[in-house]
Amino acid sequence: MGIDMGSPAQAVAQALTEIRARMDRAATMVGRPAGAVTLVAVAKRQPAPRIDAALAAGHHVYGENRVQEAQQRWRDRREIHPALRLHLVGPLQTNKVRDAVALFDVIETVDRPRLVAALSEEMARSGRRPDCLIQVNTGAEPQKHGVLAADLPDLLRTATEEAGLPIAGLMCIPPADQPAAPHFALLAELAAAHDLSILSMGMSADYETAIHQGATHVRVGSALFGAREAL
Ligand SMILES: *Cc1c(COP(=O)(O)O)cnc(C)c1O
């Protein structure tokens, strides 16, 4: 009765519980097991106390969209939390590849041959092999990152057969002004066609829809932590 929303830590812990419950309900609704989907808590531009609250509540999977911001946030925290899993969900420039491979467990935004080559070289050099997802620009938006669906087979071939990257699945960010479900369905179709098991799709506004369409990972920021700090 009357959960106290007074502290940011309590607000985050409560949101975490509620989102997990909604995720489980969305999964069971379509015959998937509860707990089938991983919540990637998107930490970008969130104040430190909110992140520490989620860590204190036992959450260990986080998403970041900038390499430098992520390095600052996790440098010390990752030593205290060895179970931590960090996902890069923002665009990756080739000059940040070394730092990204050193820090992240999953790189969700592989989207072009030059980046594939740079990642391959750095993985060989460092011996670290974070899982990679290919970002697909399902809405073919000119301003958006991601490979076009039509170009996915070529990029996949380059990434796996030529570069030997550990490609585990696909990721997308649907156009903001369209219903998301058809984009999620397209991504699921592409993943099935290429025998890829990981589907990163769905954010605060539409993660349940994404789970209905087969998401294995949802990326949730503001619904969990509250509004982000301005850029
Ligand atoms: C910011 C971001 C999210 C989280 O967005 P919310 O709407 O706050 O949940 C998810 N995915 C990517 C790629 C993002 O950049």
The ligand as a Tripos MOL2 file, in Angstrom:
@<TRIPOS>MOLECULE
LIG
   15    15     1     0     0
SMALL
NO_CHARGES

@<TRIPOS>ATOM
      1 C1         18.0680    6.2400  -26.2190 C.3       1 LIG1
      2 C2         17.9160    4.9320  -26.8650 C.ar      1 LIG1
      3 C3         17.0180    3.9840  -26.3550 C.ar      1 LIG1
      4 C4         16.1320    4.2200  -25.1570 C.3       1 LIG1
      5 O1         15.1140    5.1140  -25.4940 O.3       1 LIG1
      6 P1         13.8520    5.3280  -24.5170 P.3       1 LIG1
      7 O2         12.7760    5.7890  -25.4280 O.co2     1 LIG1
      8 O3         14.2560    6.3290  -23.5160 O.co2     1 LIG1
      9 O4         13.5330    4.0160  -23.9200 O.co2     1 LIG1
     10 C5         16.9520    2.7560  -27.0020 C.ar      1 LIG1
     11 N1         17.7070    2.4780  -28.0780 N.ar      1 LIG1
     12 C6         18.5840    3.3570  -28.5810 C.ar      1 LIG1
     13 C7         19.3850    2.9820  -29.7730 C.3       1 LIG1
     14 C8         18.7080    4.6190  -28.0020 C.ar      1 LIG1
     15 O5         19.5800    5.4900  -28.5300 O.3       1 LIG1
@<TRIPOS>BOND
     1     1     2 1
     2     2     3 ar
     3     2    14 ar
     4     3     4 1
     5     3    10 ar
     6     4     5 1
     7     5     6 1
     8     6     7 2
     9     6     8 1
    10     6     9 1
    11    10    11 ar
    12    11    12 ar
    13    12    13 1
    14    12    14 ar
    15    14    15 1
@<TRIPOS>SUBSTRUCTURE
     1 LIG1         1 GROUP 0 **** ****
